[in-house]
Amino acid sequence: MTPPPRAAFLASNADDAQAALEALSAAHGQHAPEDADVLVALGGDGFMLQTLHRHGALGKPVYGMKLGTVGFLMNQYRAEGLCQRLRTAEPAVLRPLEMLAQTESGASVRSLAYNEVSLLRQTRQAAHIAITLNGQQRLDELIADGVMVATPAGSTAYNFSASGPILPLGANVVALTPIAPFRPRRWRGAVLKADTEVVFTVLDTYKRPVSATADSHEVRDVVEVRIRESRERTVTLLFDPEHNLEERILSEQFQA
């Protein structure tokens, strides 16, 4: 008989998640993330992203169970039958975005984003941003609250609320979506090949400062931000067969 997978149970600070952590650890044992076969994240989507950022370099698959407000990246929480669920779970391989942000002070800041990289105005003044794709300037000046690049997994989140497209998993594309655009009036963004290098150049940084955020990592007063899909890093999320991530993304497009 195949031995049960060694699990590292990780939980958000929410009371329900902490209680589940204690119960599951007692029932199945607890292993350090580096020694486990699978990481089990207990919380919401925010905690799932924290887990990927903190432990993604280990290359271990992550199975989430929803014990938070939003759980698009999570499975339903059930304490019973966990070992069987882990054995039959279906993988979804995600490739994050790499962000390189240059700040007004001359600092260079790198970060990964599994959902999106977004630029946002820091003051009441609208941001003025030039957009270059693979070395060719495509938009001389976007006047907007901001702009983002979203992965398929992140396309149903902030990107969708900004009227961006929902992207199928595995389509090898990303969404380039403006946030409350003022000029050009008719520009609503673009769908790009995943290997496109996107460069945002902030115009008039003194009067119109802009911050860049890769998931939850914010960098203030940026002057240039380069974004491309990571060529080295991937993460594997595990989902119950009856409710896998591909099906969830598809279903989102038919919500009333």
Salt bridges, closest charged atoms under 4 A:
ASP37 OD1 - ARG6 NH2 3.12
GLU98 OE1 - ARG228 NE 3.74
GLU141 OE2 - HIS128 ND1 2.83
ASP145 OD1 - ARG121 NE 2.74
GLU197 OE1 - ARG226 NH1 3.25
ASP204 OD2 - ARG208 NE 3.93
ASP215 OD2 - HIS53 NE2 2.76
GLU218 OE2 - ARG220 NH1 3.33
GLU224 OE2 - ARG226 NE 3.16
ASP240 OD2 - ARG85 NH2 2.73
